[in-house]
Amino acid sequence: MEVEGMEDEGPSSQSEIPHSEDLQLAQQESLPVQSSAAVERVFVDRKAVDKLTEGLLSHYLPDLQNSKRALQELTQNQLILLDTLDQEVTKFRECNTLLDLNSLFTEAKVYHNKLVNIRKEMILLHEKTTKLKKRALKLQQQKQKEALEKEQQREKELERERQLIAKPAKRT
């Protein structure tokens, strides 16, 4: 025979034993039992139902309470693990930030060296241009001097030619 109509409507907390109100409500209801051959209603004694309920609860309730405690402990351990994992993730992010900072400092050092090299090259180019300007000025002065000397030489030659040209004698 099967007992129908029994649903698990126990208390919300598994650690609580059913209240007397729940027991009275169960006593007020009669539970029909059906046989597999014919539909016939059999009524079960309320006291028997109460005793069976109490026996079932007393048999399974301690295991269920232990399971509940174990699940609560597991849940608490999971929360602790999640917090620890979150802290580790934060540490890894900080490490990545430090690595990024290190790479930035390395890159800054490389660019600083490039700037120092460019500055040295600019100083060398400035020195070379200064030397070239001095040389150009000397060459210009030398050409001017040579041109002046040529001009003076030419004037001397012209003067000499003038002196060599025969002058008519003056009649006295």
C-alpha positions as a Markdown table, in Angstrom:
| # | Residue | x | y | z |
|---|---|---|---|---|
| 1 | Met | 0.0 | 0.0 | 0.0 |
| 2 | Glu | 1.1 | 3.5 | -0.8 |
| 3 | Val | 0.4 | 6.6 | 1.3 |
| 4 | Glu | -0.6 | 9.6 | -0.9 |
| 5 | Gly | -1.0 | 13.2 | 0.0 |
| 6 | Met | 2.1 | 13.4 | 2.2 |
| 7 | Glu | 4.2 | 16.4 | 1.2 |
| 8 | Asp | 7.4 | 17.6 | 2.8 |
| 9 | Glu | 6.1 | 20.8 | 4.5 |
| 10 | Gly | 8.4 | 20.7 | 7.5 |
| 11 | Pro | 9.7 | 23.8 | 9.3 |
| 12 | Ser | 11.9 | 26.2 | 7.4 |
| 13 | Ser | 14.9 | 25.5 | 9.6 |
| 14 | Gln | 16.2 | 21.9 | 9.5 |
| 15 | Ser | 17.4 | 22.1 | 13.1 |
| 16 | Glu | 14.0 | 22.8 | 14.5 |
| 17 | Ile | 11.6 | 20.0 | 15.7 |
| 18 | Pro | 8.0 | 20.5 | 14.4 |
| 19 | His | 5.9 | 22.7 | 16.6 |
| 20 | Ser | 2.8 | 21.3 | 18.4 |
| 21 | Glu | 0.7 | 23.3 | 16.0 |
| 22 | Asp | 2.1 | 21.4 | 13.1 |
| 23 | Leu | 1.4 | 18.1 | 14.9 |
| 24 | Gln | -2.2 | 19.2 | 15.6 |
| 25 | Leu | -2.7 | 20.1 | 12.0 |
| 26 | Ala | -1.3 | 16.7 | 11.0 |
| 27 | Gln | -3.7 | 15.0 | 13.4 |
| 28 | Gln | -6.7 | 16.8 | 12.0 |
| 29 | Glu | -6.1 | 15.6 | 8.6 |
| 30 | Ser | -6.8 | 12.0 | 7.8 |
| 31 | Leu | -4.6 | 10.4 | 5.2 |
| 32 | Pro | -6.2 | 8.1 | 2.6 |
| 33 | Val | -4.3 | 5.1 | 1.5 |
| 34 | Gln | -5.0 | 3.4 | -1.9 |
| 35 | Ser | -4.3 | -0.2 | -2.8 |
| 36 | Ser | -3.1 | -1.1 | -6.2 |
| 37 | Ala | -6.1 | -3.4 | -7.0 |
| 38 | Ala | -9.1 | -1.4 | -6.0 |
| 39 | Val | -9.8 | 2.1 | -4.9 |
| 40 | Glu | -10.6 | 1.9 | -1.3 |
| 41 | Arg | -10.0 | 4.3 | 1.4 |
| 42 | Val | -8.1 | 3.3 | 4.5 |
| 43 | Phe | -7.6 | 5.7 | 7.4 |
| 44 | Val | -4.5 | 5.6 | 9.4 |
| 45 | Asp | -4.4 | 6.3 | 13.1 |
| 46 | Arg | -3.2 | 9.8 | 13.9 |
| 47 | Lys | -1.1 | 8.6 | 16.8 |
| 48 | Ala | 0.6 | 6.2 | 14.6 |
| 49 | Val | 1.3 | 8.9 | 12.1 |
| 50 | Asp | 2.7 | 11.1 | 14.8 |
| 51 | Lys | 4.9 | 8.4 | 16.2 |
| 52 | Leu | 6.2 | 7.5 | 12.7 |
| 53 | Thr | 6.9 | 11.2 | 12.1 |
| 54 | Glu | 8.7 | 11.5 | 15.3 |
| 55 | Gly | 10.7 | 8.4 | 14.7 |
| 56 | Leu | 11.6 | 9.5 | 11.1 |
| 57 | Leu | 12.6 | 12.9 | 12.4 |
| 58 | Ser | 14.6 | 11.5 | 15.3 |
| 59 | His | 16.4 | 9.1 | 12.9 |
| 60 | Tyr | 17.3 | 11.6 | 10.1 |
| 61 | Leu | 17.3 | 15.0 | 11.9 |
| 62 | Pro | 20.8 | 14.5 | 13.5 |
| 63 | Asp | 22.4 | 13.5 | 10.2 |
| 64 | Leu | 20.6 | 16.4 | 8.5 |
| 65 | Gln | 21.8 | 18.9 | 11.2 |
| 66 | Asn | 25.4 | 17.5 | 10.8 |
| 67 | Ser | 25.1 | 17.9 | 7.1 |
| 68 | Lys | 23.8 | 21.5 | 7.5 |
| 69 | Arg | 26.7 | 22.3 | 9.8 |
| 70 | Ala | 29.2 | 20.8 | 7.3 |
| 71 | Leu | 27.6 | 22.8 | 4.5 |
| 72 | Gln | 27.8 | 26.0 | 6.5 |
| 73 | Glu | 31.5 | 25.3 | 7.3 |
| 74 | Leu | 32.2 | 24.6 | 3.6 |
| 75 | Thr | 30.4 | 27.8 | 2.6 |
| 76 | Gln | 32.4 | 29.7 | 5.2 |
| 77 | Asn | 35.6 | 28.1 | 3.9 |
| 78 | Gln | 34.6 | 29.0 | 0.3 |
| 79 | Leu | 34.1 | 32.6 | 1.3 |
| 80 | Ile | 37.6 | 32.6 | 3.0 |
| 81 | Leu | 39.1 | 31.1 | -0.2 |
| 82 | Leu | 37.3 | 33.7 | -2.3 |
| 83 | Asp | 38.7 | 36.5 | -0.2 |
| 84 | Thr | 42.2 | 35.0 | -0.3 |
| 85 | Leu | 41.9 | 34.6 | -4.1 |
| 86 | Asp | 40.8 | 38.2 | -4.5 |
| 87 | Gln | 43.8 | 39.3 | -2.4 |
| 88 | Glu | 46.1 | 37.2 | -4.7 |
| 89 | Val | 44.5 | 38.7 | -7.8 |
| 90 | Thr | 45.1 | 42.2 | -6.3 |
| 91 | Lys | 48.7 | 41.3 | -5.7 |
| 92 | Phe | 49.2 | 40.1 | -9.2 |
| 93 | Arg | 47.7 | 43.3 | -10.6 |
| 94 | Glu | 50.1 | 45.3 | -8.4 |
| 95 | Cys | 53.0 | 43.2 | -9.7 |
| 96 | Asn | 51.8 | 43.8 | -13.3 |
| 97 | Thr | 51.6 | 47.5 | -12.5 |
| 98 | Leu | 55.2 | 47.4 | -11.1 |
| 99 | Leu | 56.3 | 45.6 | -14.2 |
| 100 | Asp | 54.7 | 48.3 | -16.3 |
| 101 | Leu | 56.5 | 50.9 | -14.2 |
| 102 | Asn | 59.8 | 49.1 | -14.6 |
| 103 | Ser | 59.3 | 48.9 | -18.4 |
| 104 | Leu | 58.4 | 52.6 | -18.4 |
| 105 | Phe | 61.6 | 53.5 | -16.5 |
| 106 | Thr | 63.6 | 51.3 | -18.8 |
| 107 | Glu | 62.1 | 53.0 | -21.8 |
| 108 | Ala | 62.7 | 56.4 | -20.3 |
| 109 | Lys | 66.3 | 55.5 | -19.7 |
| 110 | Val | 66.7 | 54.4 | -23.4 |
| 111 | Tyr | 65.1 | 57.7 | -24.5 |
| 112 | His | 67.3 | 59.7 | -22.1 |
| 113 | Asn | 70.4 | 58.0 | -23.6 |
| 114 | Lys | 69.1 | 58.9 | -27.1 |
| 115 | Leu | 68.7 | 62.5 | -26.0 |
| 116 | Val | 72.2 | 62.6 | -24.6 |
| 117 | Asn | 73.6 | 61.2 | -27.9 |
| 118 | Ile | 71.6 | 63.7 | -29.9 |
| 119 | Arg | 72.9 | 66.5 | -27.6 |
| 120 | Lys | 76.5 | 65.3 | -28.2 |
| 121 | Glu | 76.0 | 65.2 | -31.9 |
| 122 | Met | 74.5 | 68.7 | -31.9 |
| 123 | Ile | 77.6 | 70.0 | -29.9 |
| 124 | Leu | 79.9 | 68.3 | -32.4 |
| 125 | Leu | 78.0 | 69.8 | -35.3 |
| 126 | His | 78.0 | 73.2 | -33.7 |
| 127 | Glu | 81.8 | 73.0 | -33.2 |
| 128 | Lys | 82.2 | 71.9 | -36.8 |
| 129 | Thr | 80.0 | 74.7 | -38.1 |
| 130 | Thr | 82.0 | 77.2 | -36.0 |
| 131 | Lys | 85.3 | 75.9 | -37.4 |
| 132 | Leu | 83.8 | 76.0 | -41.0 |
| 133 | Lys | 82.6 | 79.6 | -40.4 |
| 134 | Lys | 86.1 | 80.6 | -39.2 |
| 135 | Arg | 87.7 | 78.9 | -42.1 |
| 136 | Ala | 85.3 | 80.5 | -44.5 |
| 137 | Leu | 86.0 | 83.9 | -43.0 |
| 138 | Lys | 89.8 | 83.3 | -43.3 |
| 139 | Leu | 89.4 | 82.2 | -46.9 |
| 140 | Gln | 87.2 | 85.2 | -47.6 |
| 141 | Gln | 89.8 | 87.5 | -46.0 |
| 142 | Gln | 92.6 | 85.8 | -47.8 |
| 143 | Lys | 90.7 | 86.2 | -51.2 |
| 144 | Gln | 90.0 | 89.8 | -50.4 |
| 145 | Lys | 93.7 | 90.3 | -49.5 |
| 146 | Glu | 94.8 | 88.5 | -52.7 |
| 147 | Ala | 92.3 | 90.6 | -54.7 |
| 148 | Leu | 93.6 | 93.8 | -53.0 |
| 149 | Glu | 97.2 | 92.7 | -53.7 |
| 150 | Lys | 96.2 | 92.0 | -57.4 |
| 151 | Glu | 94.5 | 95.3 | -57.6 |
| 152 | Gln | 97.6 | 97.0 | -56.1 |
| 153 | Gln | 99.8 | 95.1 | -58.4 |
| 154 | Arg | 97.7 | 96.1 | -61.4 |
| 155 | Glu | 97.8 | 99.7 | -60.4 |
| 156 | Lys | 101.5 | 99.5 | -60.0 |
| 157 | Glu | 101.8 | 98.0 | -63.5 |
| 158 | Leu | 99.5 | 100.6 | -64.9 |
| 159 | Glu | 101.6 | 103.3 | -63.1 |
| 160 | Arg | 104.8 | 101.8 | -64.4 |
| 161 | Glu | 103.3 | 101.6 | -67.9 |
| 162 | Arg | 102.4 | 105.3 | -67.6 |
| 163 | Gln | 105.9 | 106.1 | -66.6 |
| 164 | Leu | 107.3 | 104.0 | -69.4 |
| 165 | Ile | 105.2 | 105.8 | -72.0 |
| 166 | Ala | 107.3 | 108.5 | -73.5 |
| 167 | Lys | 106.3 | 111.9 | -72.6 |
| 168 | Pro | 106.8 | 114.7 | -75.0 |
| 169 | Ala | 109.4 | 117.1 | -73.9 |
| 170 | Lys | 108.3 | 120.5 | -73.0 |
| 171 | Arg | 109.5 | 123.3 | -75.2 |
| 172 | Thr | 111.2 | 125.9 | -73.5 |
